[in-house]
């Protein structure tokens, strides 16, 4: 079979490798000047290539349509991608949160390993080449159009990515192709994305990082997210790991969500009150700010006091029990009101995509167009941070390529 893989990211390269191993004539089309441009920037340039958790742990971290991925993950799990890159000469390591990185901390090493494997499989790689149309006739793929040229293909894998990071080539072409071929594309949102906050004081704390805090999110009185970890303030609101994970659960309707920050999750309200009493008693001649030095970073302490209606310059000795309780309440749940998300171009991934109801989860083949396959961010599946989204790309790409490999074997045997 002659196979076209559209998109040279994580999913596309895995699809190309596995399709080519079946002896197929595989052509990988990439509109950028090199493969894996988005992969290069993942994990802050270190490439958090997967997560070493077990199967149940993986599915707990898939936010959208986890059941759709059962077959793909069973076919190509986190151990499989580790074996692939290590076989290509890139040793890996496991860090906090079971995140897997190359030992070198260089995403470029993973990219080289993948490209090496792609070329060893016999894949023809065409860089700087943009496919403009997927051709189909009588309910089956027939080829692709590149500018004014039509090339015949027996199968096509769409792995063009989402709408996030457009500078890496994620322009949404794949969604357009899918719609033109009769597929439903669910609403597209940015996920794993920073949040804009109504409170202007967030901007005054831009650059302040909070570690070991608990961030909770509420729609009305219903808690929709709560996790311990790290976050930071920005000129527009909040970002960081906790915020990005939270955004995945509220991406479709973020406005009106209330966030609460517990700055001292290791202390109960009673314990925190006792600590405040000790600090104040030991520093009765100082100002309130001076007495509470060390409780929070100074810029943050000033804002929390202000939001509680307290004057940081007041004598610690005059600090009343009612004021102390108000401060405890703020420290255990300072509210922030979400205005919206940042533009989708700033999202790590795209929420939404080709409806999973229209794709065979056992093969990644379209239920509408024969020999059309989908992989990676094209699909309406996404997960939290920690290597899980890349694992989705690896396993759906590998399954799509393997399905083509099996189909070509069946054709030969016939």
Protein Blocks (a to p, Z undefined) as FASTA:
>chain_A
ZZddehjbfklmmmmmmmmmnopacddddfbfbehklmmmggnhnopabcfbdfklmmmm
pmghkllmmmmmmmmcfklmmmmmmmnopacdddehhiacdfklpaklmmmmmmmmmmmn
opacdehiacfbdcdeehiafbdcehjbccddfbdcddebpfehklnopnolmmmmmmmn
opacdddddehiadddfblklmmmgoiacehiacdddehjbcfbdcdddddddfklpgdj
klmmmmmmmmmomghpacdddfblmbcfklmmmmmmmmmmmmmmbcfklmmgojacfklm
mmmmmmnopafkbcfklpcfklmmmmmmmmnopccddfbdcdfklpmbdcddjdfklpcf
klopafkbghiacehjlpccdddehhjmmmmmmmmmmmmmmmmmmmmmmmmmZZ
